[in-house]
Amino acid sequence: MIFDPVISIGWIVVLLIPPLVFTVWQIVRAGGMRSRISPIRRLVAVLLLGVAALGPAIPGGTTKEIRSDVDVFIVMDTTTSSNAEDYGDGRTRLDLMKQDLRSVVEQYGGARYSLITFDSAAQVRVPLIADPDALLSLADTLQVEITDYSQGSTPYQANDLLAERLQSSRKEHASRVRVVVYMGDGEQTATVDGAQSFSAAKGLFDAGAVLGYGTAQGGPMRENNPEIFVDDQYDELYSDPNAPPSTPPQPDPSASPTEPPYLVDPTTGQPAISKIDETVLKKIASDLGVGYQHRAPGSSPTLPDVGNRLGEQVEVKKLSIAERLYWVPAIAAFLLLAWELFIGWRQLSELRTAKPKKVN
């Protein structure tokens, strides 16, 4: 049993003293035991209200929780090629990345997590947080970049941003262990000048892995172009009245009524095929100083062990709110006061119906 006062102790004392003094005074001045029953009942009601104000409650108990000293940075490829269906069942590379993200969370329980994605640009989707559910919920909603906005990409796009976030973590919490997990297919579609590298992040973390997605045979990629609906009234107000009528777009015969069409290779007229580039992925792993592994459905990634820095299971209070019991004394006090009101009402009725005695 614990007490969690609904108001401050000082206010409870101030509010209870006057009725307590009054009821005690009534008990003392009463002529006999029978006449003291009613003030005693009121005294008990006041005391019960005081107990209710103190907020009796049952604590939420304890549970086991893992607390660790680890920061995990996940770098995830969201370029159009991550939509490639390499695995023969309609699953994309991005689907497998999301699945592996859950393995990362399970491997580093109790850590803080940050998610960086890259396509035409790199961005921090999730800053360092100790909430794996929030991380996984956001990751489940991730999609590849919008096809019409794509300007080409490079697998080295997140180099500077990753280094910046690692340096910030190191400056704020130098003693924490930092782990980097890179997920991508290594395919490059942007033209860049000069050699590219992930060396800026090397030496700023303690362990990591590069995970490669896709196959040598490759797979087709569906477009990601959300439909934009234009209000007819807007067209009427802002369109040029002298412009010739536009021809409505014709449906793509190759498109599925429920799924977007595949990207088409302009040179062949056939669906474009994206293939994994393991040479680039192995170079990224070498730049970072970590191991590389190719990922495939039906298996779990092998992630680096950070030794005893994950911490131990410790007993902590549950986050659930304690069960409050203030209503128990409050109901008892209400019943006593209701009984007092009933007795008062009955006595008043007797006075109204009483006949005066005749004097001879």
Helices and strands as residue ranges (DSSP letters): E 2-3, H 9-29, H 33-53, E 56-58, E 62-66, E 70-77, G 80-83, H 93-107, E 112-118, E 122-129, H 132-140, G 147-149, H 159-172, E 177-184, G 199-201, E 207-212, E 219-220, H 232-238, E 273-274, H 278-288, E 291-294, G 307-310, E 313-317, E 323-324, H 327-353
